Amino acid sequence: MPRNSPFQNVTQRRVLHAIAAFEALKGLAALAAVIGVVGLLHQDVHHLAEVLLWRFHLKPDSRYPELLLHYANLFSTINLRVMTPVALAYIMVRWLEAYGLWKDRVWAEWLGALSGALYVPLEIAHLLHGATLPTAAVLAANVLMVAFLTWRLWRRRTAPKDASPAP
C-alpha cells in the first residue's frame, strides 16, 4: 500500500487535532455543568425558574417555560453522590482522549472510535423522535468522526511494516 503523501499526513493531523479539541471542549462543558449544578445545590431551583419566567414576562404554560419548570422540578431528585463521580469520570475520559488524539496515539483512536460509536444508536433514536437540523448535524459529525478514526485504525493494521534497516 502506498504511503500517505505529506499533504495527506498534514490533513489527517489537522482532523485529529480538530477531534481532540472538540473532545477537550466537551470535557470543559461537562466541568462547567458540574460546577453549575454544585452552585445550585442549596437553592430552590423551582423558585429560581419561576422568578426567571416572571422577570422575562413568560407564560409558565407555554412550551419552553413549561420545560424549564419540569426540569427545575427534576433537579431536586439528582443524587450528587452518584452524579459527581460519573461526571468527573466522563470529563477525565474526554480529556484523556483529547490528549491521546493530539499526540497521535493508537489507544486514543480506539477510545474515540468506540466511545463515539456508543452514542450513534442514541443519536439515531433522538433523530427519529424529533428530526431537527442540530440533531442531524450531531449525528453526522459523530458518524464522520467514528468513520475517520476507524479508517485510521484499519490503515494502521493493513499498512506494511517498515523493513528493518540493513546492518
Secondary structure, 3 states (H helix, E strand, C coil): CCCCCHHHHHHHHHHHHHHHHHHHHHHHHHHHHHHHHHHCCCCCHHHHHHHHHHHCCCCCCCHHHHHHHHHHHHHCCCCHHHHHHHHHHHHHHHHHHHHHHHCCCHHHHHHHHHHHHHHHHHHHHHHHHCCCHHHHHHHHHHHHHHHHHHHHHHHHHHCCCCCCCCC
